[in-house]
Amino acid sequence: MRSPGPNTPAPPQTTPLALRAQRVTKRYGAHTALLSASLEVSPGACVALVGESGAGKTTLLRCFNRMVVPQEGRITVGGRDITSGPPHALRRRLGYVPQHGGLMPHWKVLRNVALVPRLLGMPDAEERALSALQRTGLTAEDFADRWPRSLSGGQRQRVALARALAADPGVLLLDEPFGALDAITRAELQESFAKLRTELKVTTLLVTHDLREAFLLADMVVVLQGGRILVSDTPDGLREDPRDGYVHALLKHAGVVQG
């Protein structure tokens, strides 16, 4: 197994893509998971979706990679309607990290990370995978030939993030990527991701129930309740004026605002 040399160039980065959802509604039988939700994420920005369980955060995120198909509304990635091509082609353009990583347990780390570049037919898939591992703080010598079951929770999430980055997507979709980790590991990964996003400037949509995490990592914070978007603002803007009683109570409970 090869390791990238010190002069190995990083793969070219794809241009960050804008995300847009227009009046999206999703129902599961009698339950409305999203109701006329509209959202815009500028190229290179990080937007956090926050709210209590069942607020519609994950449903909205999964609409962007067509894991969820809404009954109403329009969604675009980079200005292109996501229904204009097959779902698998869309998903290979987007980096996606689910809460528990979603690694293939019967594949070693390097093969997991190289998955999307290989599906896209990139001739340098292994080199891209090795580079992505290094980006996320995992050395090829120590991790490329290991099985997912031999990794800690934090290491598995780093591998999942490396897999999402290996093909240099224009968009990252992160669904509670640090939610199942202990506090110390979670803080380490948050810090690593903040530095990585500054470096890559990839458009990011982050689902989290942790308001502190949202305020630490995101440029904009979007608060949902019962499938509706209540407020969208910068962390500083929400601190100064939550503009909604429920949002204020949520921020106060998280210790983000006082009084």
N, C-alpha and C positions, 0 to 999 in steps of 0.2 A: 504494500500500500504506500503510495507516494505522499509526501508532505509538500506543501507549497514552499518554494524557495523564498529567500528574503527579498528577491527582486520580482517576484511574481506579481503582475499588475492585477488590481482589483477589476472584476468584470464591469463593463459599462453599466451605468445606472439608467433605468427607464425614467422618462420624464414623469413627475408626479401628476396624477389625474384628479380632476374635480369629481365630487360625488353630489348627486342631487336626487332627492325624493320629493315628489309633488303630490300632495293630498292622497297619501297611501292609506288604504283601509284593508285590514285583514281580519277575517272572522273564522272561528273554529266552531261550527254549529251556531249555538245561541250566544257564544262568548265572543266579544269583540276585543281582539288583541291589540289592534291599531285602529285609530279613527282619524282619518283625514290628516295624517302626519306629514309635515313638510320639513325638509332638512337640506342644508347646503354645507358642503365641506370644501373649502378652497384648496387648490393644489399645494401640497406640502404641509398643510395644517393637520393638527391632531384635535379631534373632537371627541369628547367623552359623553356617553349616554349613561345617565344615572337615574336612580329611582328604586323604589321597593320591588320585591319579587312580584312578578306578574304585571309590571308597569308597561311592558312591551319593548324593552331594550333589545333583547336578543332577537326577537321577531323582526324588528326594524333592521338590525345589522344583517341578518340572514336574507333579507329581501335583496340586498345588493349582490349576493352571489347566487341568487335564485334557489337557495335551499328552502326558502319560503316564497310562495307565489301569492301576491295580494289579489283581492277581488277588484280593487279599484286603485287608480293612481298610476303614476309613471315614474320610472327610475332610470337614471342615466349614469354612466361611468365614462368620464372623459368626453361628455357631450353626446355619447352614443347610447341609444336605448338598449337596455340589457336583453330585451326580447328579440333583438335583430339577428341573433346567431344562436348556435346550440349552447346549452348550459356549460358543457365541459370546456368549450373554448373560452367562455367568460371566466370560469374558475381558475384556469391556468394563467390568466392575466392578473389575478388577485392573490396576494398572500393572505392566508387564513390560519389563525391559531385558536382552536377551541380550548375550553377550560382545562381539560385534562390532557392536552397535547395531541391526542389522536395518532400516536406513532404506530407503525406496523410492528407488532411484537415479534414477528418471525423474520424481520429484516434488521440487520445491523445498522448502527447509527449513520454511517456514510451513505448507505443505500437509501435510508429514509430521507436524508437531506437532499440527495440528488434526484428525488422522485420527479419533481416538476420540470427541471431542466431536461431530463431524459424524455419525458412525455412530449416536450416541445421540440425534441430532436436536436438539442444543442450539442455540438461536438465536444465541448469542454465541460460537460455536466459534472464530472468528478472534481475538476479544478474549482468550479463554482461552489460545489458543496464544501470543499475544504476551506475555501475563502469565507463562506458563510459561517462555518463553525468557528473560525478565528474571530470573526466579527462579534460573535455572541460569547466570547470568552472561553471557548473550549478548544484545546489543542488537538490536532489530528492524531498525534502520537498517543495521547491518552484516551481518546474517545471514539475515533472513527471505526474501530473494530469491535466495539462493545455492543451488547444487546440492550435494548431499552429496559429490560427487567433489572439490569445491574446498576441502573442510574438512580440517583436521588430524585425527588420531585422537582427540585430546582433545576437539575441537569436535564431532565426530560423536557421541561418547558423551554430551556435554552435550545435544545435540539429542535423542538417544534418551531421556535422562532427562526432558527437557522434554515429550516426547511421552507418556511414562508418567504425568506429573503433570497434563497439561492438563485432564483431566476430573475432577480432584481425587478420585482413588480412595481407598478406605479401606485398601488394601493395596498395597505395592510388592514385587515379586519381582525380585531382581537376581542374574543368573547371571554371575559373574566380570565385572562391569561395567568394571573397571579393569585386568583382567589382561593385555591386549594392549598396554598403553601403556608408554612409557619412564618411568624412575623419577621424573623431575621432574614430568612431566604427571600421573602417577599420584598423587603426593603432593598436588598442587594440587587434583585432583578429590576426593581423600579428604577434604581439609579443607573444600572447598565442600559436599560431601554431608553431612558432620557438622553443619555450620551449618544446612543446609537441613532436615535431619531434625529438629533441635531446634526449628526454626520451625514445621514442619508437623505434627510428632508423628504421622506416618503409620506404621502397622504395617508392618514391613519384614522380609523374609526374604532374607538375603544369602548367596550361595555364593561362597566364595573358597578358594584354596589357600594364601593368605598369612596366616599366623597373626598377624603384626604388624597387618595391616589389620583382622582380626577383632577383636583386642583394642582397637584404636583406635576402631572404629565401633560395635561391638555391645554391647548390655546383657547378652546371654547368648551363650555359645559352645557349640555342639554338635559333638562330635567323632565322626565315623563311620569305621568300618573294615569292609571287606567287606560292606557293606550293613546293618551293625548300628550302632546308636547306643551308643557306649561311655560317654560322659560328657556331661552338660549342666550348666553352671555359669556364674557370672559370671567375667569376666576375673580379678578379684582372687581369687576362690575357686579358680580353676585354678592361679594362681601359688602360692597357699599350699599347695594339696594337689591334685595332678593325679589322684590316686586310681587310677591305672592305669599300668603300666610303659610301654605303647606311647604313651599320651598324654604321659607325662613325657618320653620320648625325642623325640617330635614337637615339644613346646614347647622343649626344650633345643636341638634342631637349629635352630629358628627364632630362637633367642636371646631367647625370652620369659622363660625361667627359667634359673637357673644351677645347676650341680652335679647 
